[in-house]
Amino acid sequence: MTTNSQQMARPRQLVWIVSSCLVIVVVVLGCEMNLSGPKTPVECFMRDSVWGKGKVVIVRNASDMTINAWLYAHGRTTRFAIAPHGQREIGWLEGYEFGQNSTVIVGAEGFAPETFSWTKE
């Protein structure tokens, strides 16, 4: 049996946990982002998923060097390296379910992140 004080403590605990997680995300992304540098040299596209649900985001390296990139979407970050002029596909197999009206942020070490959005036409 729970008491009124235990029931009132639950929302406060939840607020504390959520706010702590938000602070961690902001600190981690803030450390990763070079907001004043050159834009991340990538192009992003979306295609239908062959397997699984939704769509797949294709991140293409437009530079002549390997980049250590990251993609942030749906509250989580995936890190990966892309060879010069290579590409990486991210979707259902990586645990994402993209669709129309999706937005991703892509960044790389030494570069300012870029935001890519797709809207339903």
ZALODO-903406 format. One record per residue (C-alpha): residue number from 1; residue in three letters; z, y, x. Coordinates in pm, whole numbers, plus 32768, in hexadecimal, padded with zeros to 4 digits. Layout:
{n->NUM res->ALA c3->Z c2->Y c1->X}
...
REM end
This chain:
{n->1 res->MET c3->8000 c2->8000 c1->8000}
{n->2 res->THR c3->7FAA c2->8159 c1->8089}
{n->3 res->THR c3->8075 c2->828F c1->805D}
{n->4 res->ASN c3->7FF5 c2->83EA c1->800C}
{n->5 res->SER c3->802B c2->845C c1->8174}
{n->6 res->GLN c3->7F59 c2->8337 c1->81F4}
{n->7 res->GLN c3->7E44 c2->838A c1->80FD}
{n->8 res->MET c3->7E47 c2->84F9 c1->8166}
{n->9 res->ALA c3->7E3C c2->849A c1->82D8}
{n->10 res->ARG c3->7CF4 c2->83D9 c1->82B4}
{n->11 res->PRO c3->7C13 c2->8509 c1->8274}
{n->12 res->ARG c3->7CB8 c2->85C1 c1->8397}
{n->13 res->GLN c3->7C7D c2->8497 c1->847B}
{n->14 res->LEU c3->7B13 c2->8484 c1->840D}
{n->15 res->VAL c3->7ADF c2->85F8 c1->844C}
{n->16 res->TRP c3->7B7A c2->85D2 c1->85A5}
{n->17 res->ILE c3->7A9E c2->84A7 c1->85FC}
{n->18 res->VAL c3->795E c2->854D c1->8581}
{n->19 res->SER c3->79A7 c2->8695 c1->8631}
{n->20 res->SER c3->79FD c2->85DD c1->8775}
{n->21 res->CYS c3->78B2 c2->8521 c1->8766}
{n->22 res->LEU c3->77F6 c2->8665 c1->8727}
{n->23 res->VAL c3->789A c2->8709 c1->8855}
{n->24 res->ILE c3->783A c2->85E0 c1->892F}
{n->25 res->VAL c3->76CF c2->85EE c1->88B9}
{n->26 res->VAL c3->76BA c2->8765 c1->88F9}
{n->27 res->VAL c3->7751 c2->8741 c1->8A55}
{n->28 res->VAL c3->766D c2->861D c1->8AB3}
{n->29 res->LEU c3->7532 c2->86C5 c1->8A30}
{n->30 res->GLY c3->759A c2->8811 c1->8AC7}
{n->31 res->CYS c3->75B8 c2->876F c1->8C1C}
{n->32 res->GLU c3->7469 c2->86C2 c1->8BF5}
{n->33 res->MET c3->73A9 c2->87F1 c1->8B7B}
{n->34 res->ASN c3->7317 c2->88EE c1->8C67}
{n->35 res->LEU c3->72D4 c2->89F4 c1->8B5F}
{n->36 res->SER c3->7244 c2->8AF5 c1->8C4F}
{n->37 res->GLY c3->7157 c2->8A16 c1->8D14}
{n->38 res->PRO c3->6FEE c2->89BC c1->8CD2}
{n->39 res->LYS c3->6FA2 c2->88F2 c1->8B99}
{n->40 res->THR c3->6FAE c2->877A c1->8BB1}
{n->41 res->PRO c3->6E4B c2->8709 c1->8C0A}
{n->42 res->VAL c3->6E1B c2->861D c1->8AE5}
{n->43 res->GLU c3->6D43 c2->85F9 c1->89B2}
{n->44 res->CYS c3->6DCA c2->8549 c1->887D}
{n->45 res->PHE c3->6D0A c2->8495 c1->876F}
{n->46 res->MET c3->6D63 c2->83B4 c1->864C}
{n->47 res->ARG c3->6CB5 c2->8279 c1->85D1}
{n->48 res->ASP c3->6CFA c2->816E c1->84CE}
{n->49 res->SER c3->6DD4 c2->804F c1->8546}
{n->50 res->VAL c3->6D1F c2->7F05 c1->8571}
{n->51 res->TRP c3->6E68 c2->7E45 c1->8554}
{n->52 res->GLY c3->6F9B c2->7EAF c1->849C}
{n->53 res->LYS c3->6FD6 c2->7FE3 c1->83CD}
{n->54 res->GLY c3->6F5F c2->8149 c1->83DC}
{n->55 res->LYS c3->6EA0 c2->81EE c1->84F1}
{n->56 res->VAL c3->6EA5 c2->81EE c1->866E}
{n->57 res->VAL c3->6EC5 c2->8325 c1->8745}
{n->58 res->ILE c3->6DE7 c2->8323 c1->887A}
{n->59 res->VAL c3->6E62 c2->83F8 c1->899E}
{n->60 res->ARG c3->6D4F c2->8433 c1->8A9E}
{n->61 res->ASN c3->6D93 c2->84BD c1->8BFB}
{n->62 res->ALA c3->6C98 c2->85D7 c1->8C39}
{n->63 res->SER c3->6CFC c2->8604 c1->8DA6}
{n->64 res->ASP c3->6C9D c2->856D c1->8EF6}
{n->65 res->MET c3->6E01 c2->84F4 c1->8F39}
{n->66 res->THR c3->6EED c2->83F4 c1->8EA6}
{n->67 res->ILE c3->6FE9 c2->849B c1->8DBF}
{n->68 res->ASN c3->7140 c2->8421 c1->8D51}
{n->69 res->ALA c3->7132 c2->847F c1->8BE4}
{n->70 res->TRP c3->720E c2->8464 c1->8AB1}
{n->71 res->LEU c3->71CB c2->8471 c1->893D}
{n->72 res->TYR c3->72D0 c2->84E8 c1->8843}
{n->73 res->ALA c3->72AA c2->8491 c1->86D3}
{n->74 res->HIS c3->7385 c2->8419 c1->85B7}
{n->75 res->GLY c3->74C3 c2->8470 c1->8676}
{n->76 res->ARG c3->7480 c2->839F c1->87AB}
{n->77 res->THR c3->73D1 c2->83B6 c1->88FA}
{n->78 res->THR c3->72E8 c2->82BE c1->89A4}
{n->79 res->ARG c3->729E c2->82E5 c1->8B19}
{n->80 res->PHE c3->7166 c2->8265 c1->8BC8}
{n->81 res->ALA c3->707D c2->82A6 c1->8CEE}
{n->82 res->ILE c3->6F0A c2->82EB c1->8CBD}
{n->83 res->ALA c3->6E0A c2->82BF c1->8DD3}
{n->84 res->PRO c3->6D0D c2->83D7 c1->8E15}
{n->85 res->HIS c3->6C25 c2->83F1 c1->8CE8}
{n->86 res->GLY c3->6CD2 c2->82C0 c1->8C52}
{n->87 res->GLN c3->6D75 c2->82A6 c1->8B00}
{n->88 res->ARG c3->6E9F c2->820C c1->8A50}
{n->89 res->GLU c3->6EA9 c2->81A0 c1->88E5}
{n->90 res->ILE c3->6FF2 c2->81B6 c1->882A}
{n->91 res->GLY c3->702F c2->8135 c1->86CD}
{n->92 res->TRP c3->70C0 c2->8018 c1->8604}
{n->93 res->LEU c3->70F2 c2->7F2F c1->872F}
{n->94 res->GLU c3->71D2 c2->8038 c1->87D1}
{n->95 res->GLY c3->7298 c2->8064 c1->8691}
{n->96 res->TYR c3->71EA c2->819A c1->8607}
{n->97 res->GLU c3->7141 c2->81BC c1->84B7}
{n->98 res->PHE c3->7057 c2->82E6 c1->84C7}
{n->99 res->GLY c3->6F8B c2->8361 c1->83A3}
{n->100 res->GLN c3->6EE7 c2->849A c1->8324}
{n->101 res->ASN c3->6FCC c2->85C8 c1->8344}
{n->102 res->SER c3->7058 c2->8543 c1->848E}
{n->103 res->THR c3->70CC c2->861B c1->85AE}
{n->104 res->VAL c3->7112 c2->85AD c1->8713}
{n->105 res->ILE c3->7184 c2->866B c1->8846}
{n->106 res->VAL c3->70F2 c2->85F6 c1->8992}
{n->107 res->GLY c3->716F c2->8668 c1->8AE4}
{n->108 res->ALA c3->7169 c2->85FE c1->8C4F}
{n->109 res->GLU c3->722F c2->8643 c1->8D8A}
{n->110 res->GLY c3->71DE c2->87A1 c1->8E09}
{n->111 res->PHE c3->7125 c2->880D c1->8CCF}
{n->112 res->ALA c3->7179 c2->88C4 c1->8B8D}
{n->113 res->PRO c3->716F c2->87E0 c1->8A59}
{n->114 res->GLU c3->7063 c2->87F9 c1->8950}
{n->115 res->THR c3->707E c2->87BB c1->87DC}
{n->116 res->PHE c3->6F6C c2->86FF c1->8724}
{n->117 res->SER c3->6F5B c2->86EA c1->85A7}
{n->118 res->TRP c3->6E77 c2->8636 c1->84B8}
{n->119 res->THR c3->6E69 c2->8695 c1->834A}
{n->120 res->LYS c3->6DCC c2->85E5 c1->8226}
{n->121 res->GLU c3->6C7A c2->867A c1->81D9}
REM end
